[in-house]
């Protein structure tokens, strides 16, 4: 199956111009580190930088709540620090889920661009 995909990719590259071929190569599948790097490019990089800073703040507050939880002696304090730690851990989790959803969105957009390029390449070949 892999050779079949490589044959299709080679066929598509042959029908593209040099500029389109370079663009097609830039749309290859990325590893996880490449996907994380891709989060900090584009129009929303300021928002992801802010969200990562908030993740660090929430994690710091979570650690503080956990330490205070183990230092508490009264039941009311235990409940307050326990709920605080759960809230901040939930905040960290939600921010991380948002980042993973953005990475998935970028991967889907990259695949859609590849499909659009393939369709335009094949339609150009058919009309010749």
N, C-alpha and C positions, 0 to 999 in steps of 0.2 A: 504494500500500500504506500510505503514511503517513496518508492521510486516513481509510482504513479503521480504523487503530489509534486515531486521534483520535476517530472516531465511537464506537468501542467504549468508550474511556475516558470520553467524555461520557455515554454510556448508563449506564455503571456509576456515575458520579458522581450522576446523576439518581436512581438507586435508593437511594443511601446517605443516611444522616442527615448533618447538618452536621459532627458530630464524626468520623464515619467518613470523610467526604470529606476532612477535614483530615489524618487519618491516612494516607489513600490518597495524598494529595499529598506527604507526607513520605517515601514509599517510591519516589519517582522515581529514575531511574538517576543515579548520581553520576559526576563526573569524577575523575581520578586524585588531585588534591589533596583532594577531599572524602572519597575512600576512605582516604587516609593519615590525615586528621583523624579518621575513624571508628575507626581502630585504637586511638586513645587515649581511647575512651569505653567504658564498660561495666565489667564485673567484672574483666577481664584487663588493664586499662590499666597497672597496676603492673608486670606481667610484660613488656609491650612497652616500657615506659620502661627497665626493667633490660636488656632485650635490645639496645636501641639504645645504651645506655651501653657494653655489652660489645662491640658492633660498633665503636664509636669506639676502645675500648681495643685490640681486635684489629687495627684498621687502623693505629693508632699503633705497635704492636709489629711489624706487617708492614713499615712504613716504616723502622723501626729496623733490622730484619733485612736489608732491602735495602741500606741505607747501609753496614752492617757487612760485608755480602757484598762490596761493591765496594772496601772498605778492606782486606779480608783478603788475605794474601799466600801462605798455605800452603793446600794442597789440603784438609786436614782441616777447617780453618776455613771454607773455601768450601762444603764439603758441609754442615756444621752450620748456617751462616747461610742457605744455600739451602733446606734442609729446613724450617728455622724459618719462613722467609718463605712457603713453600708451605702450611704448616700454618695460619698465621694468615690467609692469603688464603682458604683453604678454610673457616675458621671464619666469616669475614665473609660469604662466599657463602652458607653454610648459614643464617645468621641472616637474611639478606635474603630467601632463598627462603621461610623460615618466615613472614616479614612479608607477602610476596605471597600466600602460601596463606591467611593470615588475612583479607586483603582480599577474596580470592575467596570465602571462606566467608561473609563478611558480605554480599557481593553476592547469593549464592545464598539466604541466609536472607531478605534483603529481597524477592527475587522470590517465595519461598514464601509470605511474608506477603501479598504482592499477590494471589497465586492463591487463598489462603484467603479473603481479603476478597471477591474476585470470585465464588467459589463460594457463599459465604454470601449475597451480594447476589442472585445468580441464583436460589438456592433459596428465598429469601424472596419473590422476584417470582413464582416458579412456584406457591408454596403459596397465593398470594392469590386 
